[in-house]
């Protein structure tokens, strides 16, 4: 079966079985082409609430499927690659966060959406990379405990000098591994290119960027810009998608290390076999869903 033939069969099966397919932007072009919705993780979970289908397949990682289940507990949610986790989401335990919170009794615990459902359940408000600064500024508390990403947390702290932001160990190992020297070499090779990076990168990289933003913000910037060349400092799939969407522009990967192994676990055949034969359903305890949902609901309130 060719890629095109498999894609056509997936399209047929998802209609036949009334399934909505969500694909994170870090998935391959072959996978995003068969998705009903593509985008950042929280945007996908929000789209799932509006989809008429009763079953959802998340082509991404486990915390994303959990977020879909939290927002749509009545739906059946499946993860295309059950082994696909997120190193950052799994770096901190509930016990560690609660112990740290005791040090700052008046703080608001802010959880990046890239966290487990269990961690969201003990935090005060959730944020995305695009809403983090806006939400932290809106919180009434002056002290913030930001988990788990130190680089995004440091970026938020710099943008919110009126707040005292406490950080814990934690990062995206893919974005955090990008070095300033790599960016300088890329700029030397492509001097006319605009630099677009994710705030999960280190400060030394962010300082040299023309645009710092979420995956969607990076994509939107590149599409709207009059520039013709771009150095992209996020997962390698974004370059691939932008090259298809903007064939008249050139996109260069900032680092060859910007590959998320967990995202790459999903293949087109995984989606095909899941639709054809079934797979592991992502299930969460009702009490856990209720607690984690409060954290997300506050994000929606403060993020407006």
C-alpha positions in Angstrom: 0.0 0.0 0.0 1.4 3.4 -1.0 1.3 6.5 1.3 -1.6 7.9 -0.8 -3.5 4.7 -0.8 -3.2 4.4 3.0 -4.3 8.0 3.5 -7.4 7.3 1.4 -8.2 4.2 3.4 -7.8 6.2 6.7 -10.1 8.8 5.3 -12.7 6.1 4.6 -12.3 4.4 7.9 -12.6 7.5 10.0 -15.9 8.5 8.2 -17.2 4.9 8.6 -16.3 4.7 12.3 -17.2 8.4 13.1 -13.7 9.3 14.4 -12.1 12.7 14.7 -8.3 12.7 14.1 -6.1 15.4 15.8 -2.5 15.9 14.7 0.0 18.0 16.5 2.1 20.3 14.3 5.2 18.2 15.1 3.7 15.2 13.3 4.9 14.4 9.7 3.2 15.8 6.7 1.8 12.4 5.8 0.0 12.3 9.2 -1.2 15.9 9.3 -2.8 15.5 5.8 -5.3 12.9 7.2 -6.1 14.9 10.3 -9.4 16.8 10.8 -7.5 19.4 12.9 -3.8 20.3 13.2 -2.1 22.7 15.6 -0.7 23.2 19.1 -1.8 20.8 21.8 -4.4 22.9 23.7 -5.9 24.2 20.5 -6.5 20.6 19.4 -8.1 19.7 22.7 -10.4 22.7 22.3 -11.3 21.6 18.7 -12.2 18.1 20.0 -14.9 19.6 22.3 -16.6 21.1 19.2 -16.2 18.0 17.0 -19.4 16.0 16.6 -17.6 12.6 16.6 -17.8 10.5 19.8 -14.3 9.1 19.4 -11.0 11.0 19.0 -7.5 9.9 17.9 -4.6 12.1 19.1 -1.5 12.0 17.0 0.8 13.4 19.5 2.0 12.5 23.0 0.2 11.2 26.1 -0.3 14.5 28.0 -2.1 15.9 24.9 -4.5 12.9 24.8 -5.1 13.5 28.6 -6.0 17.1 27.9 -8.5 16.0 25.3 -10.1 13.6 27.8 -10.2 16.3 30.5 -12.1 18.7 28.2 -14.2 15.9 26.6 -14.7 13.2 29.3 -17.7 11.8 27.5 -15.6 10.9 24.4 -13.4 7.9 23.8 -9.8 9.1 23.3 -7.1 7.1 21.8 -3.3 7.9 21.4 -1.9 6.8 18.1 1.4 5.7 19.6 0.8 4.6 23.2 4.5 4.8 24.1 4.7 8.4 23.1 5.3 10.4 26.3 6.8 13.8 26.9 10.1 14.0 29.0 9.2 17.5 30.2 5.7 16.5 31.3 7.2 13.6 33.3 10.1 15.5 35.0 8.3 16.6 38.1 6.2 14.6 40.5 3.1 15.8 42.4 5.0 15.4 45.7 7.9 17.6 44.5 5.6 20.4 43.4 3.5 20.3 46.6 6.7 20.4 48.7 8.0 23.4 46.7 4.7 25.1 47.1 5.0 25.0 50.9 8.1 27.3 50.6 5.9 30.0 49.0 2.5 29.8 50.7 1.1 32.9 49.0 2.1 31.9 45.5 0.1 30.8 42.5 1.3 27.5 41.0 1.3 27.9 37.3 1.5 24.7 35.2 2.6 24.7 31.6 0.1 22.7 29.6 3.0 20.2 28.9 2.3 18.4 32.2 0.5 15.3 33.3 -3.2 15.3 34.4 -2.0 14.5 38.0 0.2 17.6 38.1 -2.5 19.9 36.6 -4.8 18.7 39.4 -2.6 20.2 42.2 -1.8 23.5 40.3 -3.8 26.7 40.3 -3.8 27.7 36.6 -2.6 26.2 33.4 -0.8 28.2 30.6 0.3 27.6 27.0 3.5 29.0 25.6 1.5 31.8 23.8 -0.7 32.7 26.8 1.9 32.3 29.7 3.0 36.0 29.9 -0.6 37.3 29.6 -1.9 35.0 32.3 0.9 35.5 34.8 0.4 39.3 34.4 -3.3 38.8 35.1 -2.9 36.8 38.3 -3.6 38.6 41.6 -0.7 36.8 43.3 2.7 38.5 43.2 4.6 35.3 43.7 4.5 32.6 41.1 5.8 29.0 41.2 6.1 28.1 37.5 6.4 24.4 36.5 8.0 22.6 34.8 9.9 24.4 32.1 12.7 26.6 33.4 13.4 28.3 30.1 9.7 29.3 29.4 9.5 30.2 33.1 12.6 32.5 32.8 11.1 34.1 29.7 7.9 34.8 31.6 9.8 36.2 34.5 11.7 38.6 32.3 8.4 39.8 30.7 6.7 40.1 34.1 9.2 42.1 36.3 6.4 43.0 38.7 6.1 39.3 39.7 8.5 37.1 41.7 8.8 33.9 39.7 10.2 30.8 41.3 11.4 28.0 39.0 11.9 24.2 39.5 14.2 22.0 37.5 12.6 21.0 34.2 12.9 21.7 30.5 12.1 20.4 27.0 15.3 18.4 26.3 15.0 19.1 22.6 14.6 22.9 22.7 17.0 23.3 25.7 19.8 21.5 23.8 20.0 24.3 21.1 23.2 26.3 21.6 23.9 29.9 20.8 26.9 28.8 18.7 24.6 26.8 16.5 22.4 29.8 15.9 25.4 32.0 15.1 26.6 29.5 12.5 23.1 29.3 11.0 23.0 33.2 10.8 26.4 33.2 9.2 25.2 30.8 6.5 21.9 32.6 6.0 22.5 36.3 6.9 19.2 37.5 5.4 17.1 35.0 7.2 14.7 36.0 10.1 15.3 33.9 13.3 12.1 32.2 14.8 12.5 30.4 18.1 10.3 28.7 20.7 10.4 30.1 24.3 11.4 26.7 25.5 14.9 27.5 24.2 17.6 29.0 26.4 17.9 32.8 27.0 21.1 32.9 25.0 19.2 31.7 21.9 16.1 33.7 22.5 18.2 36.9 22.7 19.2 36.5 19.0 15.7 35.9 17.7 13.4 38.1 15.6 10.3 36.2 16.7 9.9 34.2 20.0 6.6 32.3 20.1 4.6 29.2 20.2 4.5 26.8 17.2 1.5 28.5 15.8 3.0 32.0 16.4 6.1 30.9 14.6 4.1 29.6 11.6 1.9 32.7 11.5 4.9 35.0 11.6 6.7 33.2 8.7 3.5 33.2 6.5 2.8 36.9 7.1 6.4 38.1 6.9 7.8 39.8 3.7 11.1 38.0 4.4 11.9 35.2 2.1 14.3 33.2 4.3 13.9 31.9 7.9 15.9 30.0 10.5 13.5 28.0 12.5 14.3 27.1 16.1 11.6 24.5 16.9 10.9 20.9 16.1 12.0 19.9 12.6 8.5 19.1 11.3 7.6 22.8 11.4 10.2 23.5 8.6 8.6 20.7 6.6 5.1 22.1 6.9 6.1 25.6 6.2 8.0 24.5 3.1 4.7 23.0 1.8 2.6 26.0 2.8 5.1 28.6 1.5 7.0 27.1 -1.4 8.2 30.5 -2.5 10.1 30.9 0.8 13.1 29.1 2.3 13.2 27.5 5.7 16.4 26.4 7.5 16.6 24.2 10.6 18.5 26.0 13.4 19.8 22.7 14.7 19.8 19.1 13.4 19.1 18.1 17.0 15.6 19.6 17.0 13.8 16.3 16.6 11.3 15.0 19.2 11.6 11.3 19.3 8.3 10.8 21.0 6.4 12.8 18.3 8.2 10.7 15.7 6.8 7.5 17.2 3.5 8.0 15.3 3.4 6.7 11.8 0.7 6.8 9.2 0.4 3.0 9.6 -0.2 3.5 13.4 -3.3 5.5 12.6 -4.4 3.0 10.0 -4.1 0.0 12.3 -5.8 1.9 15.2 -8.8 2.7 13.0 -8.9 -0.9 11.6 -8.2 -2.9 14.7 -8.7 -0.6 17.7 -6.2 0.3 20.3 -5.6 1.5 23.9 -8.1 4.0 25.2 -6.8 6.8 27.3 -8.9 6.8 30.5 -8.8 9.1 33.6 -10.4 8.8 36.9 -13.5 11.1 37.2 -12.2 12.9 40.3 -8.8 13.5 38.6 -10.6 15.0 35.6 -12.6 17.3 37.8 -9.5 18.6 39.6 -7.4 19.0 36.5 -10.3 20.8 34.7 -10.3 23.5 37.3 -6.7 24.4 36.4 -7.6 24.6 32.7 -10.8 26.5 33.3 -8.8 29.2 35.2 -6.5 29.5 32.1 -9.5 30.2 30.0 -10.7 32.8 32.4 -7.4 34.7 32.8 -6.3 34.2 29.2 -9.2 36.1 27.7 
